[in-house]
Amino acid sequence: MVQKSIDIIKFLIRVFQLAIAIKKNQPAPPVEEIKRYIVETARKYGVSEKLALAVAQAESGFNPFAININSLDSIDRGLYQWNDKYHPEVTDEMAFNYKIATELFCKAVKNGKLHWWNSSRHIWEKLLS
């Protein structure tokens, strides 16, 4: 019982940290600006523009401040839904910054890590067809 209460308090602190990180990155740019940046960055890294756009659409609907709470200790953040448990190297500020998040996505794909987005694969593969 005590441990569960501690876990909930830690979770609430984490949600507060996310709110602060989002506030630092406000306001969100227009979706068309985000899409243009994704295309430019994908080209720069030699990643399929269509793939980069489809994954961003599937993961966040192009919302750079999207949050998906998986559990008390696992939260997906930002345009490409960077998970704070499995990718602790990606800070909240990085995840909520659409430019940094896109660069990280393209680098990951270029390094053969597209499987990191397998949970939304069924959606973005439809968007690609």
C-alpha positions as CSV (number, residue, x, y, z in Angstrom):
1,M,0.0,0.0,0.0
2,V,2.8,2.4,0.9
3,Q,4.8,1.5,-2.2
4,K,1.7,2.1,-4.4
5,S,1.3,5.6,-2.8
6,I,5.0,6.4,-3.4
7,D,4.6,5.2,-7.1
8,I,1.6,7.5,-7.6
9,I,3.4,10.5,-6.0
10,K,6.4,9.8,-8.3
11,F,4.0,9.6,-11.3
12,L,2.3,12.9,-10.4
13,I,5.7,14.6,-10.1
14,R,6.6,13.2,-13.5
15,V,3.4,14.6,-15.0
16,F,4.3,18.0,-13.5
17,Q,7.7,17.8,-15.1
18,L,6.1,17.0,-18.5
19,A,3.9,20.1,-18.1
20,I,6.9,22.3,-17.5
21,A,8.7,20.9,-20.5
22,I,5.7,21.5,-22.8
23,K,5.4,25.1,-21.5
24,K,9.1,25.7,-22.4
25,N,8.4,24.6,-26.0
26,Q,5.2,26.7,-26.5
27,P,3.6,27.7,-28.8
28,A,3.3,24.8,-31.3
29,P,4.1,25.8,-34.8
30,P,1.5,25.2,-37.6
31,V,1.2,21.6,-38.8
32,E,2.4,22.6,-42.3
33,E,5.6,24.0,-40.8
34,I,6.1,20.7,-38.9
35,K,5.5,18.7,-42.1
36,R,7.9,20.9,-44.1
37,Y,10.6,20.3,-41.4
38,I,10.0,16.6,-41.4
39,V,10.4,16.4,-45.2
40,E,13.6,18.5,-45.1
41,T,15.1,16.5,-42.3
42,A,14.2,13.1,-43.9
43,R,15.9,14.3,-47.1
44,K,19.0,15.4,-45.2
45,Y,19.3,11.9,-43.6
46,G,18.3,9.9,-46.6
47,V,15.2,8.6,-45.0
48,S,11.9,8.2,-46.8
49,E,9.9,11.5,-46.5
50,K,6.7,9.5,-46.7
51,L,7.8,7.2,-43.9
52,A,8.8,10.1,-41.6
53,L,5.5,11.8,-42.2
54,A,3.4,8.6,-41.8
55,V,5.1,7.7,-38.5
56,A,4.6,11.2,-37.1
57,Q,1.0,11.2,-38.2
58,A,0.4,7.7,-36.7
59,E,2.2,8.4,-33.5
60,S,1.0,11.9,-32.6
61,G,-1.2,13.3,-35.4
62,F,1.6,15.9,-35.9
63,N,1.1,17.2,-32.3
64,P,4.6,17.9,-30.9
65,F,3.2,17.9,-27.4
66,A,1.3,14.6,-27.6
67,I,1.5,12.4,-24.4
68,N,0.5,8.8,-24.1
69,I,0.7,7.3,-20.6
70,N,1.4,3.6,-20.8
71,S,1.8,3.0,-17.1
72,L,3.1,4.7,-13.9
73,D,6.6,4.4,-15.2
74,S,6.3,4.6,-19.0
75,I,5.2,7.7,-20.9
76,D,5.5,8.4,-24.6
77,R,6.2,12.0,-25.5
78,G,6.1,14.3,-28.5
79,L,5.9,14.1,-32.2
80,Y,7.4,10.6,-32.5
81,Q,6.3,9.5,-29.0
82,W,9.7,9.0,-27.4
83,N,9.3,6.7,-24.5
84,D,10.9,7.9,-21.3
85,K,11.5,4.4,-19.9
86,Y,13.2,2.9,-23.0
87,H,14.8,6.1,-24.2
88,P,15.9,8.0,-21.1
89,E,18.6,9.7,-23.2
90,V,15.7,11.7,-24.8
91,T,14.8,14.4,-22.4
92,D,11.3,15.9,-22.2
93,E,12.6,19.1,-23.8
94,M,14.1,17.1,-26.7
95,A,10.9,15.0,-27.1
96,F,8.6,18.0,-27.2
97,N,10.9,20.0,-29.6
98,Y,9.6,18.9,-33.0
99,K,12.9,19.6,-34.7
100,I,15.0,17.6,-32.3
101,A,12.5,14.8,-32.2
102,T,12.5,14.6,-36.0
103,E,16.3,14.6,-36.1
104,L,16.4,11.8,-33.5
105,F,13.8,9.8,-35.5
106,C,15.7,10.1,-38.8
107,K,19.0,9.1,-37.1
108,A,17.3,6.1,-35.5
109,V,15.8,5.0,-38.8
110,K,19.1,5.5,-40.6
111,N,20.7,3.2,-37.9
112,G,18.1,0.4,-38.5
113,K,15.9,1.2,-35.5
114,L,12.5,1.6,-37.3
115,H,11.3,-1.3,-35.1
116,W,11.1,1.1,-32.2
117,W,7.8,2.3,-33.8
118,N,6.4,-1.2,-34.4
119,S,3.4,-0.5,-32.1
120,S,2.0,1.9,-34.6
121,R,3.3,0.1,-37.7
122,H,-0.2,-1.1,-38.6
123,I,-1.3,2.6,-38.9
124,W,1.7,4.1,-40.7
125,E,1.9,1.2,-43.1
126,K,-1.6,2.0,-44.2
127,L,-0.7,5.6,-44.6
128,L,2.2,4.6,-46.9
129,S,0.0,2.7,-49.2
